[in-house]
Amino acid sequence: MMTLLAQADAGNFLNQVMEKGYFPWLLVVGGIVVCSIAKHTASAIKGVAKERTRREIAAFIAEGSMSPEQGEKLMKAGKGGSIC
């Protein structure tokens, strides 16, 4: 019984949105929210990968299979302008 009421309320909400002309605004705001979440998620993943790489380079230097100069060159290699 409750699901029928919830479906009826959702239908009324959608009808009101369509009748009052809020649909384009709802699409724009929804798109902005989705893009913002995607951007922040990608940034977090990139930060984690960068830190993991730094730790791996430090481990190679610590075990002696890489010189500190080589490690420093690798750290600086990724710094530059972004694509986007």
TORPAZA-457661 format. One record per atom (N, C-alpha, C): residue number from 1; residue in one letter; x, y, z. Coordinates in pm, 1 decimal, m for minus. Example, Ala and Ser with C-alpha at 12.3 -4.5 7.8 and 13.67 -1.06 7.14 Angstrom:
@i 1; aa A; c1 1319.0; c2 m569.0; c3 780.0
@i 1; aa A; c1 1230.0; c2 m450.0; c3 780.0
@i 1; aa A; c1 1320.0; c2 m330.0; c3 780.0
@i 2; aa S; c1 1285.0; c2 m225.0; c3 708.0
@i 2; aa S; c1 1367.0; c2 m106.0; c3 714.0
@i 2; aa S; c1 1290.0; c2 3.0; c3 787.0
end
This chain:
@i 1; aa M; c1 82.8; c2 m119.3; c3 0.0
@i 1; aa M; c1 0.0; c2 0.0; c3 0.0
@i 1; aa M; c1 86.8; c2 125.1; c3 0.0
@i 2; aa M; c1 196.2; c2 121.4; c3 75.9
@i 2; aa M; c1 281.6; c2 238.3; c3 85.6
@i 2; aa M; c1 352.2; c2 267.1; c3 m46.3
@i 3; aa T; c1 389.6; c2 163.0; c3 m119.6
@i 3; aa T; c1 459.3; c2 185.3; c3 m245.5
@i 3; aa T; c1 368.2; c2 251.2; c3 m348.4
@i 4; aa L; c1 238.5; c2 219.7; c3 m343.9
@i 4; aa L; c1 145.8; c2 284.6; c3 m436.6
@i 4; aa L; c1 136.3; c2 433.2; c3 m408.0
@i 5; aa L; c1 136.9; c2 469.4; c3 m280.2
@i 5; aa L; c1 133.6; c2 611.4; c3 m244.3
@i 5; aa L; c1 262.7; c2 680.3; c3 m286.5
@i 6; aa A; c1 374.7; c2 613.4; c3 m267.7
@i 6; aa A; c1 502.7; c2 671.8; c3 m306.6
@i 6; aa A; c1 509.0; c2 691.2; c3 m457.7
@i 7; aa Q; c1 457.4; c2 595.8; c3 m533.8
@i 7; aa Q; c1 456.1; c2 609.3; c3 m679.5
@i 7; aa Q; c1 364.8; c2 722.9; c3 m722.3
@i 8; aa A; c1 251.9; c2 737.3; c3 m655.8
@i 8; aa A; c1 159.7; c2 844.8; c3 m688.9
@i 8; aa A; c1 223.3; c2 980.4; c3 m658.5
@i 9; aa D; c1 294.2; c2 990.1; c3 m545.5
@i 9; aa D; c1 361.1; c2 1115.3; c3 m510.6
@i 9; aa D; c1 472.1; c2 1147.6; c3 m610.7
@i 10; aa A; c1 545.8; c2 1047.8; c3 m653.9
@i 10; aa A; c1 652.4; c2 1069.2; c3 m751.8
@i 10; aa A; c1 592.7; c2 1113.8; c3 m884.5
@i 11; aa G; c1 481.4; c2 1056.1; c3 m922.3
@i 11; aa G; c1 414.7; c2 1096.4; c3 m1045.4
@i 11; aa G; c1 365.9; c2 1239.8; c3 m1038.2
@i 12; aa N; c1 310.1; c2 1278.6; c3 m923.7
@i 12; aa N; c1 264.6; c2 1416.7; c3 m905.6
@i 12; aa N; c1 382.6; c2 1513.3; c3 m910.9
@i 13; aa F; c1 492.5; c2 1474.0; c3 m850.3
@i 13; aa F; c1 611.5; c2 1559.3; c3 m850.2
@i 13; aa F; c1 661.5; c2 1580.7; c3 m992.9
@i 14; aa L; c1 670.6; c2 1471.9; c3 m1069.3
@i 14; aa L; c1 717.1; c2 1484.3; c3 m1208.1
@i 14; aa L; c1 621.8; c2 1568.3; c3 m1292.2
@i 15; aa N; c1 493.2; c2 1552.0; c3 m1269.8
@i 15; aa N; c1 395.9; c2 1633.4; c3 m1343.7
@i 15; aa N; c1 412.2; c2 1781.4; c3 m1310.7
@i 16; aa Q; c1 431.5; c2 1812.8; c3 m1183.6
@i 16; aa Q; c1 450.0; c2 1952.6; c3 m1143.7
@i 16; aa Q; c1 578.9; c2 2009.8; c3 m1202.7
@i 17; aa V; c1 683.3; c2 1930.5; c3 m1203.3
@i 17; aa V; c1 810.1; c2 1976.6; c3 m1259.7
@i 17; aa V; c1 793.4; c2 2006.8; c3 m1407.7
@i 18; aa M; c1 726.3; c2 1919.4; c3 m1479.0
@i 18; aa M; c1 708.8; c2 1938.9; c3 m1623.3
@i 18; aa M; c1 616.4; c2 2057.6; c3 m1652.7
@i 19; aa E; c1 508.5; c2 2072.6; c3 m1575.4
@i 19; aa E; c1 412.3; c2 2179.2; c3 m1601.3
@i 19; aa E; c1 468.5; c2 2317.5; c3 m1570.2
@i 20; aa K; c1 548.9; c2 2328.6; c3 m1465.9
@i 20; aa K; c1 599.3; c2 2459.1; c3 m1424.6
@i 20; aa K; c1 727.2; c2 2499.4; c3 m1496.6
@i 21; aa G; c1 781.2; c2 2413.0; c3 m1580.5
@i 21; aa G; c1 899.7; c2 2448.5; c3 m1657.0
@i 21; aa G; c1 1030.2; c2 2436.2; c3 m1580.9
@i 22; aa Y; c1 1031.5; c2 2357.0; c3 m1477.5
@i 22; aa Y; c1 1153.7; c2 2339.2; c3 m1399.0
@i 22; aa Y; c1 1245.6; c2 2232.4; c3 m1457.6
@i 23; aa F; c1 1199.3; c2 2157.5; c3 m1554.3
@i 23; aa F; c1 1276.4; c2 2044.1; c3 m1605.1
@i 23; aa F; c1 1412.4; c2 2084.2; c3 m1661.9
@i 24; aa P; c1 1421.3; c2 2188.7; c3 m1744.5
@i 24; aa P; c1 1554.8; c2 2228.1; c3 m1794.0
@i 24; aa P; c1 1649.8; c2 2266.2; c3 m1680.8
@i 25; aa W; c1 1596.8; c2 2337.1; c3 m1581.2
@i 25; aa W; c1 1681.2; c2 2375.3; c3 m1467.5
@i 25; aa W; c1 1724.9; c2 2253.3; c3 m1388.2
@i 26; aa L; c1 1636.4; c2 2158.8; c3 m1375.7
@i 26; aa L; c1 1668.5; c2 2035.0; c3 m1304.7
@i 26; aa L; c1 1778.6; c2 1958.9; c3 m1378.1
@i 27; aa L; c1 1773.9; c2 1957.0; c3 m1510.7
@i 27; aa L; c1 1878.4; c2 1892.0; c3 m1588.8
@i 27; aa L; c1 2012.7; c2 1964.1; c3 m1572.9
@i 28; aa V; c1 2010.6; c2 2096.1; c3 m1576.6
@i 28; aa V; c1 2134.5; c2 2172.9; c3 m1564.4
@i 28; aa V; c1 2197.6; c2 2151.8; c3 m1427.0
@i 29; aa V; c1 2118.7; c2 2165.4; c3 m1323.0
@i 29; aa V; c1 2171.4; c2 2148.9; c3 m1187.2
@i 29; aa V; c1 2218.0; c2 2005.0; c3 m1165.8
@i 30; aa G; c1 2142.0; c2 1908.9; c3 m1214.5
@i 30; aa G; c1 2183.1; c2 1769.2; c3 m1202.1
@i 30; aa G; c1 2312.9; c2 1742.1; c3 m1275.8
@i 31; aa G; c1 2329.9; c2 1800.2; c3 m1394.0
@i 31; aa G; c1 2453.7; c2 1784.0; c3 m1469.9
@i 31; aa G; c1 2572.7; c2 1844.2; c3 m1397.7
@i 32; aa I; c1 2552.2; c2 1960.7; c3 m1337.6
@i 32; aa I; c1 2660.1; c2 2024.8; c3 m1261.9
@i 32; aa I; c1 2700.6; c2 1938.8; c3 m1143.0
@i 33; aa V; c1 2604.3; c2 1884.2; c3 m1073.6
@i 33; aa V; c1 2633.8; c2 1799.5; c3 m957.9
@i 33; aa V; c1 2709.9; c2 1674.4; c3 m1000.0
@i 34; aa V; c1 2664.2; c2 1610.2; c3 m1106.5
@i 34; aa V; c1 2731.4; c2 1487.8; c3 m1153.9
@i 34; aa V; c1 2873.9; c2 1518.9; c3 m1198.2
@i 35; aa C; c1 2894.0; c2 1627.9; c3 m1272.4
@i 35; aa C; c1 3028.6; c2 1664.8; c3 m1317.7
@i 35; aa C; c1 3119.4; c2 1698.1; c3 m1200.2
@i 36; aa S; c1 3065.3; c2 1766.9; c3 m1101.9
@i 36; aa S; c1 3144.7; c2 1802.0; c3 m984.6
@i 36; aa S; c1 3188.8; c2 1678.1; c3 m908.0
@i 37; aa I; c1 3098.8; c2 1585.0; c3 m890.0
@i 37; aa I; c1 3133.2; c2 1460.3; c3 m820.0
@i 37; aa I; c1 3237.5; c2 1382.2; c3 m898.8
@i 38; aa A; c1 3222.0; c2 1376.2; c3 m1030.4
@i 38; aa A; c1 3318.6; c2 1303.5; c3 m1114.2
@i 38; aa A; c1 3456.3; c2 1369.3; c3 m1107.5
@i 39; aa K; c1 3461.1; c2 1501.9; c3 m1110.4
@i 39; aa K; c1 3588.4; c2 1573.1; c3 m1105.1
@i 39; aa K; c1 3659.7; c2 1550.0; c3 m972.5
@i 40; aa H; c1 3587.1; c2 1557.4; c3 m863.3
@i 40; aa H; c1 3648.9; c2 1538.5; c3 m732.3
@i 40; aa H; c1 3692.8; c2 1394.0; c3 m711.6
@i 41; aa T; c1 3617.2; c2 1301.0; c3 m763.5
@i 41; aa T; c1 3655.7; c2 1159.4; c3 m753.4
@i 41; aa T; c1 3782.7; c2 1133.4; c3 m833.3
@i 42; aa A; c1 3790.0; c2 1186.8; c3 m953.6
@i 42; aa A; c1 3909.6; c2 1169.5; c3 m1036.4
@i 42; aa A; c1 4031.1; c2 1233.0; c3 m970.3
@i 43; aa S; c1 4011.1; c2 1348.6; c3 m909.2
@i 43; aa S; c1 4121.2; c2 1415.5; c3 m840.4
@i 43; aa S; c1 4171.2; c2 1332.9; c3 m722.0
@i 44; aa A; c1 4080.9; c2 1273.1; c3 m648.4
@i 44; aa A; c1 4120.4; c2 1189.8; c3 m535.0
@i 44; aa A; c1 4196.6; c2 1066.3; c3 m581.5
@i 45; aa I; c1 4151.1; c2 1004.2; c3 m688.1
@i 45; aa I; c1 4219.2; c2 885.7; c3 m741.3
@i 45; aa I; c1 4358.7; c2 923.0; c3 m790.4
@i 46; aa K; c1 4371.2; c2 1037.4; c3 m855.8
@i 46; aa K; c1 4500.8; c2 1083.5; c3 m905.2
@i 46; aa K; c1 4595.6; c2 1110.2; c3 m788.4
@i 47; aa G; c1 4546.4; c2 1169.2; c3 m682.4
@i 47; aa G; c1 4630.2; c2 1196.1; c3 m565.2
@i 47; aa G; c1 4680.3; c2 1069.0; c3 m499.8
@i 48; aa V; c1 4594.8; c2 969.0; c3 m489.2
@i 48; aa V; c1 4633.8; c2 841.1; c3 m429.9
@i 48; aa V; c1 4740.6; c2 773.5; c3 m515.9
@i 49; aa A; c1 4723.3; c2 776.1; c3 m647.7
@i 49; aa A; c1 4820.8; c2 714.0; c3 m737.3
@i 49; aa A; c1 4955.1; c2 785.9; c3 m729.4
@i 50; aa K; c1 4953.1; c2 917.6; c3 m720.0
@i 50; aa K; c1 5076.8; c2 995.0; c3 m710.2
@i 50; aa K; c1 5152.0; c2 961.7; c3 m581.0
@i 51; aa E; c1 5079.7; c2 952.9; c3 m471.8
@i 51; aa E; c1 5143.0; c2 919.3; c3 m343.8
@i 51; aa E; c1 5199.2; c2 777.2; c3 m345.4
@i 52; aa R; c1 5127.6; c2 684.6; c3 m405.9
@i 52; aa R; c1 5175.5; c2 546.7; c3 m416.1
@i 52; aa R; c1 5305.4; c2 541.3; c3 m496.5
@i 53; aa T; c1 5313.0; c2 618.5; c3 m605.1
@i 53; aa T; c1 5434.0; c2 622.9; c3 m686.5
@i 53; aa T; c1 5550.7; c2 680.3; c3 m606.7
@i 54; aa R; c1 5524.7; c2 785.2; c3 m530.6
@i 54; aa R; c1 5630.3; c2 844.0; c3 m447.6
@i 54; aa R; c1 5683.1; c2 742.5; c3 m347.2
@i 55; aa R; c1 5594.9; c2 665.7; c3 m287.6
@i 55; aa R; c1 5637.6; c2 564.1; c3 m190.8
@i 55; aa R; c1 5719.9; c2 454.2; c3 m257.5
@i 56; aa E; c1 5681.1; c2 413.8; c3 m378.4
@i 56; aa E; c1 5755.9; c2 310.4; c3 m449.2
@i 56; aa E; c1 5895.4; c2 359.3; c3 m486.4
@i 57; aa I; c1 5907.3; c2 483.4; c3 m530.7
@i 57; aa I; c1 6038.7; c2 539.3; c3 m562.7
@i 57; aa I; c1 6124.5; c2 545.8; c3 m437.6
@i 58; aa A; c1 6065.4; c2 587.8; c3 m325.8
@i 58; aa A; c1 6139.6; c2 592.8; c3 m199.6
@i 58; aa A; c1 6186.1; c2 453.8; c3 m158.2
@i 59; aa A; c1 6104.8; c2 353.3; c3 m182.4
@i 59; aa A; c1 6143.8; c2 215.8; c3 m148.1
@i 59; aa A; c1 6260.0; c2 169.1; c3 m235.0
@i 60; aa F; c1 6257.5; c2 201.2; c3 m364.1
@i 60; aa F; c1 6368.1; c2 163.5; c3 m451.9
@i 60; aa F; c1 6497.9; c2 231.5; c3 m408.6
@i 61; aa I; c1 6487.3; c2 358.1; c3 m368.3
@i 61; aa I; c1 6605.9; c2 429.7; c3 m321.2
@i 61; aa I; c1 6657.4; c2 366.5; c3 m192.3
@i 62; aa A; c1 6566.0; c2 330.8; c3 m102.6
@i 62; aa A; c1 6605.4; c2 272.5; c3 25.8
@i 62; aa A; c1 6673.1; c2 136.5; c3 8.2
@i 63; aa E; c1 6629.4; c2 57.6; c3 m86.3
@i 63; aa E; c1 6690.6; c2 m74.8; c3 m105.0
@i 63; aa E; c1 6817.4; c2 m67.5; c3 m188.4
@i 64; aa G; c1 6846.9; c2 47.5; c3 m248.0
@i 64; aa G; c1 6971.3; c2 67.4; c3 m320.1
@i 64; aa G; c1 6965.5; c2 35.9; c3 m467.4
@i 65; aa S; c1 6851.3; c2 m0.3; c3 m520.5
@i 65; aa S; c1 6842.7; c2 m31.5; c3 m663.7
@i 65; aa S; c1 6825.7; c2 93.6; c3 m748.9
@i 66; aa M; c1 6814.4; c2 209.3; c3 m684.6
@i 66; aa M; c1 6800.9; c2 335.2; c3 m756.7
@i 66; aa M; c1 6875.9; c2 441.8; c3 m677.5
@i 67; aa S; c1 6943.6; c2 529.8; c3 m749.6
@i 67; aa S; c1 7014.7; c2 637.6; c3 m680.4
@i 67; aa S; c1 6916.0; c2 749.3; c3 m646.1
@i 68; aa P; c1 6949.1; c2 828.8; c3 m545.5
@i 68; aa P; c1 6860.6; c2 942.3; c3 m512.3
@i 68; aa P; c1 6843.8; c2 1039.8; c3 m629.1
@i 69; aa E; c1 6946.3; c2 1054.6; c3 m711.6
@i 69; aa E; c1 6936.1; c2 1144.7; c3 m827.0
@i 69; aa E; c1 6834.6; c2 1091.5; c3 m928.4
@i 70; aa Q; c1 6837.5; c2 959.9; c3 m950.1
@i 70; aa Q; c1 6740.0; c2 899.7; c3 m1042.1
@i 70; aa Q; c1 6598.3; c2 915.8; c3 m986.5
@i 71; aa G; c1 6584.6; c2 896.1; c3 m856.0
@i 71; aa G; c1 6453.5; c2 913.2; c3 m793.5
@i 71; aa G; c1 6402.9; c2 1055.2; c3 m805.8
@i 72; aa E; c1 6494.3; c2 1150.7; c3 m788.7
@i 72; aa E; c1 6455.7; c2 1290.9; c3 m800.8
@i 72; aa E; c1 6411.8; c2 1322.9; c3 m943.5
@i 73; aa K; c1 6482.8; c2 1267.3; c3 m1042.5
@i 73; aa K; c1 6443.5; c2 1288.5; c3 m1181.9
@i 73; aa K; c1 6304.5; c2 1229.7; c3 m1209.9
@i 74; aa L; c1 6277.7; c2 1112.1; c3 m1153.6
@i 74; aa L; c1 6145.3; c2 1050.6; c3 m1173.2
@i 74; aa L; c1 6035.0; c2 1133.8; c3 m1108.8
@i 75; aa M; c1 6063.6; c2 1188.2; c3 m990.9
@i 75; aa M; c1 5963.3; c2 1271.5; c3 m923.0
@i 75; aa M; c1 5930.9; c2 1396.4; c3 m1003.6
@i 76; aa K; c1 6032.5; c2 1456.5; c3 m1064.6
@i 76; aa K; c1 6012.4; c2 1579.7; c3 m1140.9
@i 76; aa K; c1 5956.3; c2 1552.9; c3 m1280.8
@i 77; aa A; c1 5966.1; c2 1430.5; c3 m1329.2
@i 77; aa A; c1 5925.6; c2 1399.6; c3 m1466.3
@i 77; aa A; c1 5776.8; c2 1423.7; c3 m1489.4
@i 78; aa G; c1 5693.1; c2 1398.4; c3 m1392.0
@i 78; aa G; c1 5549.6; c2 1412.5; c3 m1410.2
@i 78; aa G; c1 5498.1; c2 1554.2; c3 m1394.7
@i 79; aa K; c1 5583.8; c2 1645.4; c3 m1349.8
@i 79; aa K; c1 5538.4; c2 1781.5; c3 m1327.3
@i 79; aa K; c1 5541.2; c2 1858.8; c3 m1457.8
@i 80; aa G; c1 5432.7; c2 1919.9; c3 m1488.6
@i 80; aa G; c1 5422.3; c2 1997.7; c3 m1612.5
@i 80; aa G; c1 5280.9; c2 2047.2; c3 m1627.3
@i 81; aa G; c1 5251.3; c2 2098.7; c3 m1742.2
@i 81; aa G; c1 5116.8; c2 2147.3; c3 m1768.7
@i 81; aa G; c1 5017.8; c2 2033.4; c3 m1779.8
@i 82; aa S; c1 4896.0; c2 2059.2; c3 m1738.5
@i 82; aa S; c1 4793.5; c2 1955.0; c3 m1750.0
@i 82; aa S; c1 4735.1; c2 1956.4; c3 m1889.8
@i 83; aa I; c1 4672.8; c2 1847.4; c3 m1927.2
@i 83; aa I; c1 4614.1; c2 1833.4; c3 m2060.2
@i 83; aa I; c1 4487.9; c2 1917.0; c3 m2073.2
@i 84; aa C; c1 4406.1; c2 1915.9; c3 m1971.3
@i 84; aa C; c1 4278.0; c2 1988.1; c3 m1978.1
@i 84; aa C; c1 4290.9; c2 2128.9; c3 m1926.2
end
